[in-house]
Each structure stands twice: as C-alpha cells, then as structure tokens.
C-alpha cells in the first residue's frame, strides 16, 4: 500500500518492501530503489519513474501490477535516488513488487480448427514475443506467426487487450509497448529472458498443452548491449489431437514472459540502482480442435 506522508520510519519502508528491519541504511534503501509505474490505458507512465513505460496493449488497468509514485520521489533518478536522503522522499510511494512491473493479459492467441470426420487433427498457436532497442527507445513486439508442424500448420489469431480490456485483432508484427527516456530518467542497456508458466493443460484429444518456448527466430534470449537484435521467445502450443468423430479438444498455455533489464544508472556510484528491473508480459494461447461428426473407424 502507499506510504503515508507522516510518521515514516524504517519499519514503514521495510514493511512495504517485505524486508527485515535490521541493519537498514536510508542511503542504500533510497539510492538503490527502482521506480516502475505503469499508467492506465495507453498513457505514458509518470515522470517520477526510473524510465517511462507506455502500453498500447497492456491488459486491463486493474490487472496491471506496478509501482505507485509521487512527486516526493523526484523526477527519474533524481530525488529519492540522490543524497541528501530523507524519509519524506518515500511519501506517496508504493514499490509494488519492488523490481518487477507486470501487464495484465496483454495478448490472447486463439486457433480454432474444424475438421471433417478425422482421427487426427493437427492444430496449434505460435507467437514471437521480443524487444528491440533503437536510440533511447525499447519496443516490445508480438508477431502473428505461422509454422508447419507435421502435416499441418500452427498459427492462431492474436488479440491485444487495452486498459479497458477491449480486444483488437492483430496481424503481422505489432508493437505492444515501449520503454522511453524522459527527463532525468535512465533506460536499460542489457536484457535477459525468463518466463513463468501459469497454466498448461490439454483435454479431449490433446494430451497436454503441447507448450514449447524457444529462442525467437533470428534473435537471442540475452544481450549485454540492447540494439536491433531481437531478444525474446517463440511460443508454441497445441499439437495433434487424437480421437474419433465427435471429439472436441482444447489446449491452453499461459505464461508471463519476463524481460529482465539491467544497465539503468542513477549516477550515484555509492548506491547504484537495484541490479534488475523486470517487465513481465502476460501472453495466453488456446487451441480448439474439432474432429467433426459422422462415422469413421479410428
């Protein structure tokens, strides 16, 4: 919850950050603190953040998880991150998950395959999700991708969701969000990837989700020098549904893809910023496969 403007002490800050109250230093707490707010809708995040985030498709406002900042923290990496340090600079601040900001369900990709009576129905979803940096702007992309698998194709239709949770069908490669450099702010220079799977299931003729996460085509999953190289993943799910006519199958694969950024600097050599700022993007895939109706010996 947001820190009140009065009676701020080490115990207040420790409670917000979920850390021990022993051996705390205001200089190290303030000097190293990241500030990762997300704005509602498609607006730019606060000037009081470490960097500026803007999300065209960041999921519903209420499902976004980030810091809350106020003028007391100062613009960018000034104020809170610089001496002389004061308890009052924590007023109105909620660090949230401290080093992590996460979208709501930004992308839902769906594949619906209807077949004539068949024993085997190949069906699945595939997306690329990655970032690239140009100048002082990091852009996050999601791609509608098609790949051949056995005798079928995986594709799916991605839908991007805005702050009002209103969906827009996407095609090709779509920029879903950015990190930019505002006054007195600092943007990352390096990135490594990780992910957390929150749901992986199959039913009907799918024996599991078929979920697979690999390095994005033509890119990498880590770099010490962000630039034109894609940093991210190719995400695939589904597979070959097996069953007789009348079988309806569903495969679900849901993940939070984490862009773990480093290289932000406050210019404070005594107390540098926390090592990693993680931006999580939720991308879900669901595949439906119908084996048709009629008579067929499988």
N, C-alpha and C positions, 0 to 999 in steps of 0.2 A: 504494500500500500504506500501511498505518497507520504513522504516525511513532512511533518507539520513544521510551521515556521517558528515555533518556540520550543524551549526545553530540549534541544537537540544535544545528544551525547553519544559517546562511543557505543553504548548499548543500543541506541536507536539505529545507528548505522549498521552495527553487527547484525541486528535482527532483520533488517531489510536485505542484507547480503547473505544471510544464513551462514555466518561465520562465528568463530569463537570471539569472546570479548577480551581474551588475554593478549598481552603484548601488541596492542594496536598502536599505530602511529598515524596521526591525521595526515601528515605529509605523504606517506606511502599510500594510504587509502585514497586521498584526493588526487595525488599526482598520477596514479596509475589507472584511474577509473574511466572505463569506456561509457559512452552515452549513445544508445542505439534506438532512438524513437522511430516509429512508423506513423505516418499520417493516415487519416481516414481517406477513403475514396482514392482518387488519383492525384491527390495533392502532394507537394513536397514536404518532407518531414522538417521538424523545427531547426532553426539556425543554431540552436543550443546543443545539437547532436555532434558527435565526433565527425560524422560525414552526413550527407543528405541522401535519403532514400526516397524514391518515387515509384509507386506500384500501379501500373495500368491494370494488371491482373494479380491482385494480392489476396484474393479471397475476401469474405465478408469482414467488415470492420470489427465486429465483435469477436471474431476468431483469431485476429492478429495478436501476436504476443511480442511486446517490446518495452523499452524504457519509457518513462514519462519524465519530461524535462521542463525546466522553468528558467526564467531569466537569471536567477541566483547562481546557476551553474556556469554562466558566461557563454559567449559565442564560441562554437567549435572547441578547440583545445586550449582556449584561454580560461580565465576564471578558476573553476574548480581544479583544473589540472596544473595550475601555476601557483607558486608562492607569492605573497604570504597566505597560508592556508587558514580557513575559518570554518567553524561549524555551520555558520549561517549560509555557506555556499551549498549545503545539502538540502536546504529548504525547498519543498515542492518537487523533490526528486524521488522517483521510484526506479531503481535499477532493473526491475523485472528479473529476467534470468541472468542478469549481470553481464555476460559476454555473448548473449545469443538473442537474436530477434527472428521471429518465425511468422511466415504468412499463414493465412487460413488456407483452405483448399483452393489453390490458385488455378489448377488445371485438372479437369476430368476428361480422360480419353475413353471413348466407348466404341467397341466394334460389335456389330450385330450381324451375324452370318446365318442366313436361312438357306437350307439345302433341300433338294428333292430327296425322297427316301434314300438314306445313305447310312452306312455303318460307321464311317469315319468322316469327320468334318474338321478340317484344319481352320483355325480362326485365332486371331490374337491382335494385340495392340503393340505399338512400338513408338517411342518418342526419344528425341535427343533433348537434353537439358544441359545448358552450359553458360559460361560467361566469357566475355572478351573485354579487353581494355583498349580504349583509344584516347590518348591525351589524359585528361583527368576524369574520364567517364568510364565506369564499368557497366556493361549492359548484360542483363540476363535474358537468355533466349530459350524458347521451346519450339521444336520443329515437329510438324506432321511428317512422319517418315513411313516408307513402305519397304519391307524386306521380304524376300522369298524364303519360305521355310518348307522344305519337302515339296509337296505337290500344291501348296497353297501360298498365300501371301498374308503377312501381318501388316496392319496399317492402323485403322481406328481414326475416329474424328475427335480432335481435341477441342474442348470448350474452356475458355478462360473466364474466370469469375472476378467481378469487380467488388468494390466495397459494399455495394447494395446487394451483393450475392446474385447479380444478374449476369447470365452467361452469354458469351459471344463465341460463335463457331470460328475457329482459327484454321488457316491454311498456310502451307509453306512454312517459313520461319518467322516467328513473331517475337518482338521484344516485349517482355512482360514487366520489366522493372529496371531501374538504374540506381547506381551509386554515383553521386557527383560531388564536386569540391565547391563548398561555399566559403565565405569569408572566414578566415582563421580556422578552417577545418583541415582535416588530413584524410586522404584516401589510401586504401591498401595498395601494396606493391606486389604481394605474393598471395598464392591461394593453394590450398589442398582440399580434396573432396572426401566426404564420408556420407553415410546415409543410415537412416533408421527405418526398418520395415515395421509398419503398424498393423498391417493386415495382409495375409497371404492364404487364400482359400480357393478350393475348387469344388464343384458339385455337379451332379449329373454324370456326364461322360468325361469331365475333366478331373484327373486325379491329382489335384493340387492346382496352384495358380499358374505354374509354369514360369514364375517370375525369374528374371535374369537381369543383372545390372553389370554393364561392362563399360570400358572406356569409350567416350564419344568418338565417332568416326572422324579421323583426321586430327585428333586432338590428344589431350593428356588429362590426367587426374591431379596433377600438381605442377606448380611452377614457382620459381623464385623471382620471376620477372614478368608480371602480367602484361600481355600485349595482344596481338592478333591471334595467337594460338588459342583454340577452344579448350577450356578447362571444364570438364563435366563428364556426363554419363550418357550412354544409350540404355534405355529402359524397355524391357520386353516382357510380355506375359501372354498367357493363353497356351495354345499348343494344338494337339489333335484330340478332339472329343471322340470318344468311342461309345457306341450304343446303337440300339435299333431305332426304327421309326417311332416317333413319339417322345424320344429323349430330348430334353431341354437342359442345356449345360450353362454354367456360369463360372467364370474365373475372375477373382478380384485380387488386385495387387496395389497396395497403398504404401507410400513412402514419404518421408521427409528428407529431401536432398540438401546436404549441408555444405555450404561454401565457407571454408574456414580461412579467413583472411588474416594476413599479418602485414607488417610494414607501416602501420599508422604511427605517426610520431607527434608528440606534443612539444618537441623541442626541449623537453625537461630531462636532461641526462641523469639527474639524480634519481628521479622516479618515473621511468618510462611507462607508457600505457601498457595495460594488460596485453599478454602475448597475442591472443587470438580473438577476433570478432567473427562470430559465426552467424551467417544469414541462412536460415532454413526455408526451403520452398516445398510446399506440400503438393505432390502430383499423384493422382489416383488413376488407375486403369481398371476397366471392367469389360469382359468379353462375354457375349451371349452367342451360343451356337444351338441351332435347331436342326434335328435330324429328319424333319419332315414327317409326313404321315403316309400310311399305306401298308403294304405287305412286302417284307424283304427279310430274307434269312441271313442273319449276321453270324 
